[in-house]
Amino acid sequence: MAIKDDELKVILGGVDPLRVQEAYQNVNGLLAGDLQTHLNSGYLQPNAEDLRVQEERINSFLQSGKLAIVVPMRERGPVIRPLLNTLIKERHVALGTILVVNDGSDKAALDEVRQHNSNVHLVSRDEVLDVLKWDKLLRILNLRERPRGKGVAVLAGYLSQYIWARRNDRHPLWLGQNDAEIAQFDRYQCWEHLGYGIVTRPGAQYVKMAKFGRTNERCMAARWMLLVFAQAESVAPEIQRRAEEMAYRLGRHKWMLTGEFALRWELAMDRPFATGYLEETLTSLFSEDYCAQWCPEGDGVVQVANPNPRLDAANDERKEAIMQQQISNFILSVALGETLPIDQWGIETIKRLNHTIMADPIVMGWIPLDEGSVKAEVAPNNRLIPSITMLDRAKLIDWEKAKNLSAP
């Protein structure tokens, strides 16, 4: 693959700091300072010594059973091995607290999980989702058939945990998520970092990983573009207010789209889902909206910087472009289409959005990594799915069928 021009310029000539810095000057140093204080809030940068000092507390938490981890898996081959070897064989987490959701993986991937069947729960996405009353739910989703996608697999994982919690009359304090295909998982130190955030910030409700270089730069532009709506005289005051809220709440997320995070149990059961790759964006904004009201100390949302490499399966340029366009469109559409914070949405709100701003396909062009023209794309849009507690309250869970779901 050809080296991109910007990369080649850095390799051959480097960056002239003085020339670059003179391009833009802060016109309001006080405003920039206040903004930087906001962006720094809830952001942790533990080094190796910090992790060592907290090691006993982190290990105690991870092995206590207070954390359950949902791992959606749609893979070819035994790529989940590094994750399971680290978390199970090395006893990083309590046995029986990992739930892998089969989202269409091949036999080799499933066999790798089954080797740990006494310590890891493996469920089928479709088997779990069979307990939902799809005739009614499809009308809410504005779809004719069951959706597919990462968010749907995650929904199956959360629903399994909810059903088991009711059956056993107990639940974990935290529900975590983890992608399956991360190589060198021990080196990544995923749950050591997330655990650090949990044990050092007792008021935290949502703890997520933070890294640079994960293509979040594309959707960051859409987040701060919301301030244009907030300042536009032609925009209704309630939309101005909501757009400004969203800009400042999402604008501080360095890795908004991370697949590694943990939510307090109640928050996890109350958060809505998306069918595909809007899942993390929806969770980020939901958590920010909730914590803005219920976490007066300002430490409800915690990001933990992790300098270790996260070696997951790479996306090609087409997939990345479509995903980032969907996310950016969604951010702008929600600001214009719904002034209520997400933690105040009900099923009727979700139904309306699925029938309006989420109904049309994504129409876009993306720039290929070659000398050809811009590529045209028309891609299906995501759908929003009610939270687990919404589904239960609306009697969309068939509890008779749920009795037959495999017990943990």
C-alpha positions as CSV (number, residue, x, y, z in Angstrom):
1,M,0.0,0.0,0.0
2,A,1.3,3.5,-0.9
3,I,2.3,5.7,2.0
4,K,-0.1,8.6,2.6
5,D,1.3,12.0,1.6
6,D,1.0,13.4,5.2
7,E,2.9,10.4,6.6
8,L,5.6,10.8,3.9
9,K,6.0,14.5,4.7
10,V,6.6,13.7,8.4
11,I,9.1,10.9,7.4
12,L,11.1,13.1,5.0
13,G,10.9,16.6,6.6
14,G,9.4,16.3,10.0
15,V,7.2,19.0,11.5
16,D,8.2,22.7,12.0
17,P,6.7,23.4,15.4
18,L,7.0,27.2,15.2
19,R,5.4,27.3,11.8
20,V,2.5,25.0,12.9
21,Q,2.0,26.9,16.2
22,E,1.8,30.3,14.5
23,A,-1.1,29.1,12.3
24,Y,-3.7,29.4,15.1
25,Q,-3.5,31.5,18.2
26,N,-6.0,31.4,21.2
27,V,-8.2,34.5,20.9
28,N,-9.5,33.9,24.4
29,G,-7.0,32.3,26.7
30,L,-9.4,32.3,29.6
31,L,-12.1,30.5,27.7
32,A,-9.5,28.0,26.4
33,G,-8.3,27.4,29.9
34,D,-11.8,26.7,31.2
35,L,-12.4,24.4,28.4
36,Q,-9.1,22.5,29.0
37,T,-10.1,22.1,32.7
38,H,-13.4,20.5,31.5
39,L,-11.6,18.2,29.0
40,N,-9.2,17.1,31.7
41,S,-12.0,16.1,34.1
42,G,-12.3,12.4,34.9
43,Y,-9.2,11.6,32.8
44,L,-6.7,9.3,34.5
45,Q,-3.2,8.6,33.3
46,P,-1.8,5.8,35.5
47,N,1.8,4.7,34.9
48,A,3.3,1.4,35.8
49,E,4.0,2.5,39.4
50,D,0.5,3.7,39.9
51,L,-0.8,0.3,38.8
52,R,1.6,-1.4,41.1
53,V,0.5,0.7,44.1
54,Q,-3.1,-0.2,43.4
55,E,-2.4,-3.8,42.3
56,E,-3.8,-5.4,45.4
57,R,-7.0,-3.4,45.3
58,I,-7.5,-4.0,41.5
59,N,-6.9,-7.7,41.8
60,S,-9.3,-8.0,44.8
61,F,-12.0,-6.2,42.8
62,L,-11.5,-8.3,39.6
63,Q,-11.5,-11.6,41.5
64,S,-14.4,-10.7,43.8
65,G,-17.2,-11.6,41.4
66,K,-18.4,-8.0,41.5
67,L,-17.7,-7.7,37.8
68,A,-19.2,-9.7,34.9
69,I,-17.8,-9.3,31.4
70,V,-19.8,-9.6,28.1
71,V,-17.7,-10.5,25.0
72,P,-19.5,-10.4,21.6
73,M,-17.8,-12.8,19.2
74,R,-18.1,-13.0,15.5
75,E,-14.7,-14.5,14.5
76,R,-12.9,-17.0,12.4
77,G,-10.4,-19.1,14.2
78,P,-9.4,-19.2,17.9
79,V,-8.6,-15.5,18.1
80,I,-10.2,-15.2,21.5
81,R,-7.5,-17.4,23.0
82,P,-5.3,-14.5,24.3
83,L,-8.2,-13.0,26.2
84,L,-9.3,-16.2,27.8
85,N,-5.8,-17.3,28.7
86,T,-5.2,-14.0,30.4
87,L,-8.5,-13.6,32.2
88,I,-9.1,-17.3,33.1
89,K,-5.8,-19.2,33.2
90,E,-4.0,-16.4,34.9
91,R,-7.0,-15.9,37.2
92,H,-7.3,-12.2,36.5
93,V,-11.1,-12.4,37.1
94,A,-13.4,-14.6,39.1
95,L,-14.3,-17.9,37.4
96,G,-17.7,-17.9,35.8
97,T,-17.9,-14.1,35.3
98,I,-17.2,-14.1,31.5
99,L,-20.1,-14.4,29.0
100,V,-19.2,-14.9,25.4
101,V,-22.0,-14.3,22.9
102,N,-21.8,-16.3,19.7
103,D,-22.7,-13.8,16.9
104,G,-22.0,-16.2,14.0
105,S,-18.5,-17.4,14.8
106,D,-17.0,-20.5,13.1
107,K,-16.3,-23.9,14.8
108,A,-12.7,-23.1,15.6
109,A,-13.6,-19.9,17.4
110,L,-16.4,-21.7,19.4
111,D,-14.2,-24.7,20.2
112,E,-11.7,-22.3,21.8
113,V,-14.4,-21.0,24.1
114,R,-15.7,-24.5,24.9
115,Q,-12.3,-25.5,26.2
116,H,-13.1,-23.2,29.1
117,N,-16.7,-24.3,29.4
118,S,-16.5,-24.8,33.2
119,N,-15.4,-21.2,33.7
120,V,-16.8,-19.3,30.7
121,H,-20.5,-19.1,29.7
122,L,-21.1,-19.4,25.9
123,V,-24.6,-18.4,24.6
124,S,-26.1,-18.1,21.2
125,R,-27.3,-14.7,20.2
126,D,-30.4,-16.1,18.5
127,E,-31.2,-18.5,21.4
128,V,-31.2,-15.6,23.8
129,L,-33.1,-13.2,21.6
130,D,-35.9,-15.8,21.0
131,V,-37.2,-14.7,24.4
132,L,-38.2,-11.3,23.1
133,K,-41.6,-10.6,21.6
134,W,-40.4,-9.7,18.1
135,D,-43.9,-9.1,16.6
136,K,-44.2,-6.0,18.9
137,L,-40.5,-5.1,19.0
138,L,-40.1,-4.9,15.2
139,R,-42.8,-2.2,15.1
140,I,-40.7,-0.2,17.5
141,L,-37.6,-0.8,15.5
142,N,-39.3,0.0,12.1
143,L,-38.0,-3.3,10.7
144,R,-39.5,-6.3,9.0
145,E,-37.1,-8.9,10.4
146,R,-34.7,-9.3,13.2
147,P,-31.6,-7.0,13.0
148,R,-28.0,-8.2,13.0
149,G,-24.9,-6.5,14.2
150,K,-22.5,-6.0,17.1
151,G,-25.0,-4.1,19.2
152,V,-27.6,-6.9,18.8
153,A,-25.0,-9.4,20.1
154,V,-24.3,-7.1,23.1
155,L,-28.1,-6.9,23.7
156,A,-28.2,-10.7,23.9
157,G,-25.4,-10.6,26.5
158,Y,-27.0,-8.0,28.7
159,L,-30.4,-9.8,28.4
160,S,-28.7,-13.1,29.5
161,Q,-27.2,-11.4,32.5
162,Y,-30.6,-9.8,33.4
163,I,-32.5,-13.1,33.1
164,W,-29.9,-14.9,35.3
165,A,-29.9,-12.1,37.8
166,R,-33.7,-12.5,38.3
167,R,-33.4,-16.3,38.4
168,N,-30.7,-16.2,41.1
169,D,-32.0,-13.0,42.9
170,R,-28.5,-11.4,42.7
171,H,-26.4,-9.5,40.2
172,P,-22.8,-8.2,39.8
173,L,-22.1,-4.6,40.7
174,W,-20.5,-3.9,37.4
175,L,-21.0,-5.1,33.8
176,G,-18.1,-4.9,31.5
177,Q,-17.6,-5.2,27.8
178,N,-14.6,-6.5,25.9
179,D,-14.0,-7.2,22.2
180,A,-12.9,-10.8,21.5
181,E,-10.1,-10.5,18.9
182,I,-7.4,-8.6,20.8
183,A,-3.9,-10.2,20.4
184,Q,-1.3,-10.0,23.1
185,F,-4.1,-9.4,25.6
186,D,-1.8,-9.8,28.6
187,R,0.4,-7.0,27.3
188,Y,-2.6,-4.7,26.8
189,Q,-3.5,-4.8,30.5
190,C,-7.1,-4.0,29.7
191,W,-8.8,-4.8,33.1
192,E,-5.9,-3.7,35.1
193,H,-6.5,-0.2,33.7
194,L,-10.2,-0.3,33.9
195,G,-10.0,-1.7,37.4
196,Y,-7.7,1.2,38.3
197,G,-10.4,3.6,37.3
198,I,-13.0,1.7,39.3
199,V,-11.1,1.4,42.6
200,T,-9.7,4.9,42.6
201,R,-12.9,6.7,41.6
202,P,-15.6,5.4,44.0
203,G,-18.2,7.7,42.4
204,A,-17.7,6.3,38.9
205,Q,-20.6,5.0,37.0
206,Y,-19.0,4.5,33.6
207,V,-15.3,3.7,33.2
208,K,-13.8,3.4,29.7
209,M,-10.5,3.0,28.0
210,A,-8.7,6.0,26.4
211,K,-6.2,5.8,23.6
212,F,-5.2,7.9,20.6
213,G,-4.9,6.8,17.0
214,R,-8.2,4.9,16.9
215,T,-9.7,7.1,14.1
216,N,-11.9,9.0,16.6
217,E,-10.5,12.2,15.0
218,R,-13.1,11.9,12.2
219,C,-16.1,11.9,14.5
220,M,-14.5,14.5,16.9
221,A,-15.2,17.1,14.2
222,A,-18.9,16.3,14.2
223,R,-19.0,16.6,18.0
224,W,-17.6,20.1,18.1
225,M,-19.6,21.1,15.0
226,L,-22.6,21.0,17.4
227,L,-21.6,24.3,18.7
228,V,-22.5,25.8,15.3
229,F,-26.1,24.8,16.0
230,A,-25.8,26.2,19.5
231,Q,-24.8,29.6,18.2
232,A,-27.1,29.7,15.1
233,E,-30.0,32.3,15.4
234,S,-32.1,30.2,13.0
235,V,-32.1,27.2,15.4
236,A,-34.8,26.9,18.1
237,P,-33.5,27.6,21.7
238,E,-34.2,24.1,22.9
239,I,-32.1,22.7,20.1
240,Q,-29.3,25.2,20.8
241,R,-29.2,24.1,24.4
242,R,-29.1,20.4,23.6
243,A,-26.5,20.8,20.9
244,E,-24.2,22.7,23.3
245,E,-24.7,20.0,26.0
246,M,-23.8,17.2,23.6
247,A,-20.7,19.0,22.3
248,Y,-19.2,19.5,25.7
249,R,-20.3,16.0,27.0
250,L,-19.1,14.0,24.0
251,G,-16.2,16.4,23.2
252,R,-14.1,15.2,26.1
253,H,-14.1,11.5,25.1
254,K,-10.7,10.7,23.7
255,W,-11.8,7.3,22.5
256,M,-15.5,7.6,22.3
257,L,-15.8,4.3,20.3
258,T,-13.9,2.0,22.6
259,G,-15.0,-1.6,23.0
260,E,-13.6,-1.9,26.5
261,F,-15.6,-0.3,29.3
262,A,-17.6,-1.1,32.4
263,L,-20.9,0.2,33.7
264,R,-22.6,0.1,37.0
265,W,-25.3,-2.7,36.9
266,E,-28.2,-0.3,37.1
267,L,-26.8,1.9,34.4
268,A,-26.1,-1.1,32.1
269,M,-29.6,-2.3,32.4
270,D,-31.0,1.2,31.7
271,R,-28.9,2.1,28.7
272,P,-30.4,1.7,25.2
273,F,-28.7,-0.2,22.4
274,A,-28.1,0.3,18.7
275,T,-28.1,-2.5,16.1
276,G,-24.6,-1.8,14.8
277,Y,-21.6,0.5,15.4
278,L,-23.5,3.3,17.0
279,E,-23.5,1.2,20.2
280,E,-20.5,2.9,21.9
281,T,-21.6,6.4,20.9
282,L,-25.1,5.9,22.3
283,T,-23.6,4.5,25.5
284,S,-21.2,7.4,25.9
285,L,-23.9,10.0,25.5
286,F,-26.4,8.1,27.7
287,S,-23.8,7.9,30.5
288,E,-22.9,11.5,30.2
289,D,-26.5,12.6,30.3
290,Y,-27.2,10.4,33.3
291,C,-24.1,11.5,35.2
292,A,-24.8,15.2,34.5
293,Q,-27.9,14.9,36.6
294,W,-27.0,12.3,39.2
295,C,-23.3,12.6,39.8
296,P,-22.8,16.0,41.5
297,E,-19.1,15.4,42.2
298,G,-18.4,15.3,38.4
299,D,-16.6,11.9,38.5
300,G,-19.3,9.7,37.1
301,V,-17.6,9.3,33.7
302,V,-14.0,8.2,34.0
303,Q,-11.5,7.6,31.2
304,V,-8.3,5.7,31.8
305,A,-5.4,6.2,29.5
306,N,-3.6,3.0,28.3
307,P,-0.3,3.4,26.5
308,N,-0.1,-0.4,25.7
309,P,-0.9,-1.6,22.2
310,R,-4.3,-2.8,21.4
311,L,-3.9,-5.2,18.5
312,D,-7.3,-6.0,17.3
313,A,-8.6,-6.9,13.8
314,A,-8.0,-3.9,11.5
315,N,-10.8,-2.4,9.4
316,D,-10.4,-1.5,5.8
317,E,-10.9,2.1,4.6
318,R,-14.5,1.4,3.4
319,K,-15.7,0.0,6.7
320,E,-14.1,2.7,8.7
321,A,-15.5,5.5,6.5
322,I,-19.0,4.1,6.6
323,M,-18.9,3.6,10.4
324,Q,-17.5,7.0,11.1
325,Q,-20.1,8.7,8.8
326,Q,-22.9,6.8,10.5
327,I,-21.7,8.0,13.9
328,S,-21.2,11.6,12.8
329,N,-24.7,11.7,11.1
330,F,-26.2,10.2,14.3
331,I,-24.6,12.8,16.6
332,L,-25.9,15.7,14.4
333,S,-29.3,14.1,13.9
334,V,-30.0,13.5,17.6
335,A,-29.1,17.1,18.4
336,L,-31.7,18.3,15.8
337,G,-34.3,15.6,16.4
338,E,-34.6,15.1,20.2
339,T,-34.0,17.6,22.9
340,L,-34.5,15.2,25.8
341,P,-31.3,13.7,27.3
342,I,-31.0,10.0,26.4
343,D,-31.4,8.9,30.0
344,Q,-35.0,10.3,29.8
345,W,-35.9,8.6,26.6
346,G,-38.8,6.1,26.7
347,I,-39.9,3.5,24.2
348,E,-42.1,6.0,22.3
349,T,-39.1,8.3,21.8
350,I,-37.0,5.4,20.5
351,K,-39.9,4.3,18.2
352,R,-40.3,7.8,16.8
353,L,-36.6,8.2,16.1
354,N,-36.5,4.8,14.4
355,H,-39.4,5.9,12.1
356,T,-37.8,9.3,11.4
357,I,-34.1,10.2,11.6
358,M,-33.0,6.5,11.6
359,A,-35.2,5.3,8.8
360,D,-33.3,6.5,5.8
361,P,-30.1,4.9,4.5
362,I,-26.8,6.6,4.8
363,V,-25.9,8.3,1.5
364,M,-22.2,9.3,1.3
365,G,-18.9,9.3,-0.6
366,W,-15.6,8.2,0.9
367,I,-12.0,8.7,-0.2
368,P,-10.2,5.5,-1.2
369,L,-6.5,4.9,-0.6
370,D,-5.7,5.0,-4.4
371,E,-5.8,7.5,-7.3
372,G,-9.4,6.6,-8.2
373,S,-12.4,8.9,-7.7
374,V,-14.4,9.3,-4.5
375,K,-16.4,6.1,-3.9
376,A,-20.2,6.2,-3.7
377,E,-21.9,4.4,-0.9
378,V,-25.5,3.9,0.2
379,A,-25.6,1.9,3.5
380,P,-28.4,0.9,5.8
381,N,-28.8,2.9,9.0
382,N,-28.7,1.6,12.5
383,R,-31.8,1.2,14.6
384,L,-32.2,2.1,18.3
385,I,-33.3,-0.6,20.7
386,P,-34.9,0.0,24.1
387,S,-32.9,-0.8,27.2
388,I,-33.4,-4.1,29.1
389,T,-35.5,-2.4,31.8
390,M,-37.6,-0.8,29.1
391,L,-38.2,-4.1,27.4
392,D,-39.2,-5.7,30.7
393,R,-41.5,-2.9,31.8
394,A,-43.2,-3.0,28.3
395,K,-43.7,-6.8,28.7
396,L,-41.6,-7.5,25.7
397,I,-39.7,-10.3,27.4
398,D,-41.4,-13.7,27.3
399,W,-40.6,-15.0,30.8
400,E,-42.0,-18.5,30.0
401,K,-39.4,-18.8,27.2
402,A,-36.8,-17.3,29.4
403,K,-37.2,-20.2,31.9
404,N,-35.7,-22.5,29.2
405,L,-32.6,-20.3,28.6
406,S,-29.5,-22.2,29.7
407,A,-28.6,-21.5,33.3
408,P,-25.1,-20.2,34.2
